[in-house]
Amino acid sequence: MRRGPLRLILRTLDKAWWDNIFSESAAAAFWQTLSMPPLLLGLLGSVGFLGDWFGPEVVDAVHDKILAFSRTVFTANVVDQIIGPTVADILTRGRSEIVSLGFLLSLWAGSSALASLVDSITLAYNQYLVRNSVWQRIFALLLYLVCLVLAVVGLPIIAIGPDWLVSFFPRDYQDDIAWLIQAFYYPAAAIGLVLALATLYKVSLPRKLPWHRGLPGALLAMVIFLCASIGLRVYLTWVTSTGYTYGALATPIWFLLFAFFIGLAIIMGAQFNNAIQEMYPAKMTRRERRRWRRLEMKRLAQRMHTEEGYRAWRNGQVQDTPKEAPRAPNGTPLPERVDEQAEQRGS
């Protein structure tokens, strides 16, 4: 089959099927669910300290922004029953847990979801065994800490940034600027999420590819995420309309399915990037070319050293071999004096 979109799609689906994408997505969903409380503890508990620096209105703005964003993704039942109480409890009482040993344990538990995604991404790129398994787990923890610090710094900026930005403009233009910010807020958030996913695809690999190679998979992951979110909202709306009992059961089920589709979208994006890399390999970067030259020079030097050692060994073996004494026609060794006389006569 010739190279083309159809072969690219078939290669992506085939590789994803043989890599057990549904099992990998289910494992990612499990670790996401298990890691959510410690993740929120580390994130929102750290944000709670910002109230001492910037005032309590920053914490309130972060709380309102989280709930407002959650209502655009989740249903009202999920926000009111799961996310809202958890966020409020951690923002008010989570600060005391930050300085405890439990917080250090929560960092390890919270990084489990990211570790599961890193494992799935490296498996999709056929690089699962390249990095040591222990170092890969530590790498996921370090990556989680970096993301946690960026989120702690970024959440207040996202929460108070739009209002703070509007205040820089004249009063006559503030309404128009506020409307523009409101109109482009979610597209900018979507673009930021795509860029973050492309970065995740790059940094997760032991043998890294160019950053732009992660963009196609990140876009595909975004499309899968949006379609899954819309489908799950329709599903939950239909289920809750059948009765209260089914609606109460549907809320946790919906949350687990949402976590499952998050993992599915990220892993499918990695599989798509790998299929593109197999069909249209990326050119080596300057760093890779320099490393390749160093490896080739190292192999050449090692080969030359081996050949020189072999030649030296052969020459030494020839020099150490004793000279065979001359023999008579009947096979009897001749005496040394007879040998010398024969040599003198020959000369």
Backbone torsions as a table, in degrees:
resi	resn	phi	psi	omega
1	MET	NA	134.5	-179.2
2	ARG	-72.1	156.9	178.4
3	ARG	-67.7	134.3	-179.0
4	GLY	-179.8	179.7	-178.8
5	PRO	-59.7	-38.9	-178.3
6	LEU	-64.7	-44.7	178.7
7	ARG	-65.4	-36.5	178.4
8	LEU	-62.6	-43.7	178.8
9	ILE	-65.6	-44.2	-179.8
10	LEU	-64.4	-39.4	178.5
11	ARG	-65.2	-40.4	178.5
12	THR	-62.8	-47.2	-179.0
13	LEU	-66.8	-39.8	-179.6
14	ASP	-64.7	-46.8	179.5
15	LYS	-64.8	-39.9	179.0
16	ALA	-64.9	-38.1	-179.9
17	TRP	-66.2	-45.6	-178.9
18	TRP	-71.4	-20.8	175.2
19	ASP	-88.6	7.6	178.1
20	ASN	56.3	59.8	-175.4
21	ILE	-63.5	-32.3	-179.7
22	PHE	-70.4	-38.3	176.0
23	SER	-66.7	-41.4	178.1
24	GLU	-64.3	-39.7	178.9
25	SER	-67.7	-38.8	177.7
26	ALA	-64.9	-40.8	176.9
27	ALA	-63.9	-40.9	177.4
28	ALA	-63.8	-39.5	178.4
29	ALA	-64.7	-40.5	178.2
30	PHE	-60.9	-47.6	-178.4
31	TRP	-70.6	-31.0	174.6
32	GLN	-64.1	-44.6	179.5
33	THR	-65.2	-42.6	-179.1
34	LEU	-69.8	-29.0	-175.7
35	SER	-90.5	-9.8	-175.1
36	MET	-62.9	-47.4	178.8
37	PRO	-59.5	-49.7	177.4
38	PRO	-65.5	-30.8	177.5
39	LEU	-65.1	-46.3	178.3
40	LEU	-66.1	-33.7	177.5
41	LEU	-62.7	-46.1	179.9
42	GLY	-68.6	-38.6	-176.2
43	LEU	-76.4	-59.5	-174.9
44	LEU	-74.2	-30.9	175.2
45	GLY	-63.8	-36.9	176.3
46	SER	-71.5	-36.7	177.6
47	VAL	-63.3	-31.0	179.9
48	GLY	-59.4	-29.2	178.3
49	PHE	-69.9	-21.9	-179.7
50	LEU	-67.3	-19.0	177.8
51	GLY	-62.5	-29.3	177.8
52	ASP	-72.6	-23.9	-177.1
53	TRP	-94.7	-44.5	-173.7
54	PHE	-110.2	-3.6	-179.9
55	GLY	102.9	156.4	-178.5
56	PRO	-67.1	-19.4	180.0
57	GLU	-65.8	-25.1	177.1
58	VAL	-66.8	-44.0	178.9
59	VAL	-64.1	-41.3	177.8
60	ASP	-64.1	-38.9	178.8
61	ALA	-65.7	-39.5	176.9
62	VAL	-63.1	-42.7	178.6
63	HIS	-60.3	-46.1	-178.7
64	ASP	-67.2	-38.8	-179.8
65	LYS	-66.8	-39.7	179.3
66	ILE	-63.2	-44.8	-179.9
67	LEU	-68.2	-38.9	179.3
68	ALA	-64.6	-41.7	178.0
69	PHE	-68.3	-37.7	179.8
70	SER	-64.0	-34.8	-179.8
71	ARG	-69.7	-22.7	176.1
72	THR	-79.1	-19.8	-178.6
73	VAL	-105.5	-48.0	-178.6
74	PHE	-96.1	172.1	175.2
75	THR	-86.5	170.2	-178.4
76	ALA	-63.6	-35.5	-180.0
77	ASN	-63.6	-43.7	179.9
78	VAL	-65.0	-42.4	-179.2
79	VAL	-66.7	-44.5	-176.0
80	ASP	-74.0	-33.5	-173.8
81	GLN	-95.5	-27.4	-174.5
82	ILE	-117.2	-59.5	-170.4
83	ILE	-73.4	-48.0	-176.4
84	GLY	-58.0	-54.5	179.2
85	PRO	-61.0	-37.1	-179.6
86	THR	-65.8	-44.9	-179.9
87	VAL	-64.5	-45.2	-179.3
88	ALA	-63.5	-40.7	-178.3
89	ASP	-66.7	-41.3	-178.0
90	ILE	-72.3	-38.7	179.6
91	LEU	-66.1	-29.0	-177.9
92	THR	-93.1	-35.2	-175.1
93	ARG	-121.1	-3.0	-175.6
94	GLY	-77.8	-14.1	-177.2
95	ARG	-64.6	-35.1	180.0
96	SER	-68.7	-22.5	-179.2
97	GLU	-81.6	-15.3	-176.2
98	ILE	-65.5	-36.2	-175.8
99	VAL	-89.9	8.8	-176.8
100	SER	-98.6	166.8	176.3
101	LEU	-65.9	-29.9	178.9
102	GLY	-60.9	-30.1	178.2
103	PHE	-67.9	-39.1	176.7
104	LEU	-63.1	-39.3	176.1
105	LEU	-67.3	-33.7	179.6
106	SER	-67.8	-28.5	176.0
107	LEU	-63.7	-42.6	178.1
108	TRP	-66.6	-43.6	179.9
109	ALA	-68.6	-38.6	-179.2
110	GLY	-67.6	-26.8	179.1
111	SER	-81.5	-3.1	-178.2
112	SER	-64.8	-39.2	179.1
113	ALA	-63.4	-43.6	178.9
114	LEU	-67.3	-36.1	177.2
115	ALA	-63.5	-39.5	177.7
116	SER	-63.6	-40.8	178.8
117	LEU	-68.5	-38.7	177.9
118	VAL	-63.3	-41.9	176.9
119	ASP	-60.9	-43.1	-178.9
120	SER	-67.6	-36.9	179.5
121	ILE	-67.6	-44.9	178.3
122	THR	-64.9	-34.2	176.2
123	LEU	-66.6	-39.0	179.2
124	ALA	-64.3	-33.8	-179.9
125	TYR	-90.1	8.7	-178.0
126	ASN	59.6	36.7	178.6
127	GLN	-125.3	25.2	-173.6
128	TYR	-66.8	-36.2	-176.5
129	LEU	-95.7	4.4	-179.4
130	VAL	-72.4	-44.7	-179.1
131	ARG	-93.2	141.9	177.3
132	ASN	-59.2	139.2	-174.3
133	SER	-63.9	-37.9	178.9
134	VAL	-67.6	-44.4	179.2
135	TRP	-65.6	-33.3	178.7
136	GLN	-64.1	-37.8	177.6
137	ARG	-68.6	-40.4	177.1
138	ILE	-66.7	-38.4	177.3
139	PHE	-60.6	-42.4	177.9
140	ALA	-63.3	-37.4	177.7
141	LEU	-65.4	-43.9	178.6
142	LEU	-64.8	-40.6	177.5
143	LEU	-64.0	-37.7	177.4
144	TYR	-64.4	-40.2	179.1
145	LEU	-64.9	-40.2	177.6
146	VAL	-62.8	-45.6	178.7
147	CYS	-63.3	-36.6	179.7
148	LEU	-65.2	-43.3	178.9
149	VAL	-64.4	-43.7	178.4
150	LEU	-62.8	-38.2	179.4
151	ALA	-69.3	-39.3	178.9
152	VAL	-62.9	-39.3	178.6
153	VAL	-76.1	-36.6	-174.1
154	GLY	-79.2	-30.8	-177.7
155	LEU	-60.0	-49.4	177.5
156	PRO	-61.6	-35.6	179.0
157	ILE	-65.2	-42.1	178.1
158	ILE	-66.3	-35.7	-176.1
159	ALA	-71.5	-46.7	-175.2
160	ILE	-104.2	-5.5	-176.4
161	GLY	-60.2	-49.2	-178.3
162	PRO	-58.9	-46.7	179.2
163	ASP	-66.2	-37.9	179.8
164	TRP	-68.1	-36.2	179.7
165	LEU	-69.2	-37.2	-179.6
166	VAL	-63.9	-32.6	-176.2
167	SER	-67.0	-15.5	179.8
168	PHE	-78.7	-16.2	-176.5
169	PHE	-95.4	157.9	176.7
170	PRO	-59.0	154.4	-175.5
171	ARG	-61.5	-31.4	-178.7
172	ASP	-67.5	-25.0	-177.0
173	TYR	-104.7	-1.0	-174.7
174	GLN	-65.6	-36.6	179.5
175	ASP	-65.2	-41.8	179.0
176	ASP	-67.0	-40.5	178.9
177	ILE	-65.4	-40.7	178.2
178	ALA	-62.8	-38.0	178.2
179	TRP	-66.2	-40.3	178.5
180	LEU	-64.5	-41.8	178.9
181	ILE	-63.8	-41.5	178.7
182	GLN	-65.2	-36.3	-177.9
183	ALA	-72.5	-36.5	-176.0
184	PHE	-100.8	8.0	-177.1
185	TYR	-65.8	-52.3	-176.9
186	TYR	-72.1	-39.0	172.2
187	PRO	-59.4	-38.8	177.5
188	ALA	-66.1	-37.5	177.1
189	ALA	-65.0	-39.2	178.2
190	ALA	-65.2	-42.6	178.1
191	ILE	-63.7	-41.9	177.4
192	GLY	-61.8	-37.8	178.4
193	LEU	-67.1	-40.0	177.5
194	VAL	-62.9	-43.9	178.9
195	LEU	-64.3	-38.0	178.3
196	ALA	-65.8	-40.3	178.3
197	LEU	-65.8	-41.6	177.3
198	ALA	-61.5	-38.4	176.8
199	THR	-66.5	-39.6	177.4
200	LEU	-61.6	-41.8	178.3
201	TYR	-62.4	-34.0	-178.5
202	LYS	-75.5	-50.6	-173.2
203	VAL	-73.6	-19.8	-178.3
204	SER	-74.4	-20.9	-173.1
205	LEU	-87.1	136.7	172.5
206	PRO	-65.7	-43.1	176.2
207	ARG	-103.1	94.2	-167.9
208	LYS	-75.0	147.7	175.1
209	LEU	-105.1	165.5	175.5
210	PRO	-55.7	147.6	-173.4
211	TRP	-61.1	-38.7	-176.5
212	HIS	-67.1	-16.2	177.9
213	ARG	-69.4	-16.2	177.9
214	GLY	-88.3	-9.7	-177.3
215	LEU	-66.1	-42.7	179.3
216	PRO	-59.0	-45.0	178.3
217	GLY	-65.9	-35.4	177.6
218	ALA	-65.5	-40.5	176.8
219	LEU	-64.5	-42.3	177.5
220	LEU	-63.0	-41.2	178.1
221	ALA	-62.2	-38.8	177.9
222	MET	-64.3	-42.2	179.3
223	VAL	-64.1	-45.5	178.3
224	ILE	-61.5	-40.8	-179.6
225	PHE	-63.4	-45.2	-179.5
226	LEU	-65.6	-44.0	179.1
227	CYS	-63.5	-42.1	179.2
228	ALA	-65.7	-39.7	179.5
229	SER	-63.5	-44.3	178.7
230	ILE	-64.8	-44.3	179.6
231	GLY	-62.2	-40.2	179.8
232	LEU	-69.6	-35.2	176.7
233	ARG	-64.4	-41.8	177.1
234	VAL	-64.1	-41.1	179.8
235	TYR	-62.9	-46.8	-177.7
236	LEU	-68.3	-36.3	176.8
237	THR	-62.4	-40.0	179.0
238	TRP	-69.1	-40.1	-177.9
239	VAL	-68.6	-42.3	-178.8
240	THR	-66.8	-23.7	178.7
241	SER	-74.3	-12.5	-178.9
242	THR	-84.2	-17.1	179.8
243	GLY	155.6	162.5	-176.1
244	TYR	-67.6	-39.3	-176.8
245	THR	-62.9	-47.7	179.4
246	TYR	-65.4	-34.3	178.3
247	GLY	-65.9	-39.4	177.9
248	ALA	-65.0	-38.0	177.6
249	LEU	-74.3	-29.6	-175.5
250	ALA	-72.1	-25.7	-176.4
251	THR	-63.5	-54.5	177.2
252	PRO	-66.1	-34.3	177.6
253	ILE	-63.4	-41.4	179.0
254	TRP	-62.8	-40.3	179.7
255	PHE	-64.0	-42.3	178.3
256	LEU	-64.8	-41.1	177.6
257	LEU	-64.6	-37.5	178.2
258	PHE	-63.0	-44.3	177.0
259	ALA	-63.9	-36.8	178.3
260	PHE	-62.6	-44.2	-178.1
261	PHE	-72.8	-25.7	172.8
262	ILE	-62.9	-48.9	176.9
263	GLY	-62.6	-40.5	179.2
264	LEU	-61.7	-42.6	-179.1
265	ALA	-64.6	-44.9	-178.3
266	ILE	-66.4	-43.1	-178.8
267	ILE	-69.1	-40.5	178.2
268	MET	-63.9	-36.8	175.1
269	GLY	-62.2	-40.1	176.9
270	ALA	-65.6	-39.9	177.5
271	GLN	-63.6	-39.1	178.7
272	PHE	-64.9	-42.7	177.1
273	ASN	-62.7	-39.2	179.5
274	ASN	-66.1	-39.1	177.6
275	ALA	-63.1	-39.9	176.5
276	ILE	-63.4	-41.1	179.8
277	GLN	-65.0	-36.6	179.1
278	GLU	-70.0	-40.0	-177.5
279	MET	-83.7	-34.6	-179.0
280	TYR	-130.6	78.9	-175.3
281	PRO	-59.2	141.9	178.6
282	ALA	-77.0	146.4	175.9
283	LYS	-70.5	149.3	179.6
284	MET	-68.7	139.7	175.7
285	THR	-77.1	171.5	179.0
286	ARG	-61.5	-39.1	179.1
287	ARG	-64.0	-42.4	179.3
288	GLU	-66.8	-38.6	177.8
289	ARG	-64.4	-41.4	177.6
290	ARG	-63.3	-42.0	179.1
291	ARG	-66.0	-38.9	178.5
292	TRP	-64.0	-40.4	177.5
293	ARG	-63.9	-41.9	178.8
294	ARG	-62.1	-41.6	178.9
295	LEU	-65.2	-41.0	179.0
296	GLU	-65.4	-41.6	177.2
297	MET	-64.9	-36.8	178.3
298	LYS	-66.8	-42.0	177.7
299	ARG	-64.7	-41.6	179.4
300	LEU	-63.2	-44.0	179.0
301	ALA	-63.8	-39.6	178.5
302	GLN	-66.0	-39.4	178.6
303	ARG	-65.7	-43.3	179.0
304	MET	-64.7	-39.3	178.5
305	HIS	-63.7	-39.4	178.8
306	THR	-66.3	-42.8	179.7
307	GLU	-66.2	-40.3	177.8
308	GLU	-64.0	-41.2	177.2
309	GLY	-63.8	-37.9	178.7
310	TYR	-67.1	-42.0	178.8
311	ARG	-65.2	-40.7	177.9
312	ALA	-63.4	-38.3	178.6
313	TRP	-66.1	-40.8	178.8
314	ARG	-66.4	-42.3	179.3
315	ASN	-64.9	-41.4	177.5
316	GLY	-64.6	-35.3	179.0
317	GLN	-67.7	-38.4	179.4
318	VAL	-67.9	-40.5	-179.2
319	GLN	-68.6	-34.1	-178.1
320	ASP	-81.2	-8.1	-178.7
321	THR	-73.6	122.9	-178.9
322	PRO	-67.9	147.0	179.7
323	LYS	-74.3	131.2	-177.0
324	GLU	-74.6	131.9	-179.3
325	ALA	-69.7	143.5	178.2
326	PRO	-67.3	150.6	-177.6
327	ARG	-123.6	153.7	175.2
328	ALA	-72.9	166.4	178.9
329	PRO	-57.1	-28.9	178.7
330	ASN	-84.5	2.1	177.6
331	GLY	95.4	-0.1	-179.2
332	THR	-83.3	130.1	178.5
333	PRO	-61.7	140.1	179.4
334	LEU	-86.2	151.2	174.8
335	PRO	-65.8	162.4	-176.0
336	GLU	-66.8	-39.4	-178.2
337	ARG	-65.5	-35.8	177.6
338	VAL	-65.6	-36.5	178.1
339	ASP	-63.3	-43.5	-178.4
340	GLU	-66.0	-41.4	179.0
341	GLN	-62.8	-38.1	179.7
342	ALA	-65.6	-36.0	178.6
343	GLU	-68.7	-39.8	-179.8
344	GLN	-65.7	-41.2	178.8
345	ARG	-63.7	-38.3	179.9
346	GLY	-66.8	-30.5	179.5
347	SER	-78.3	NA	NA
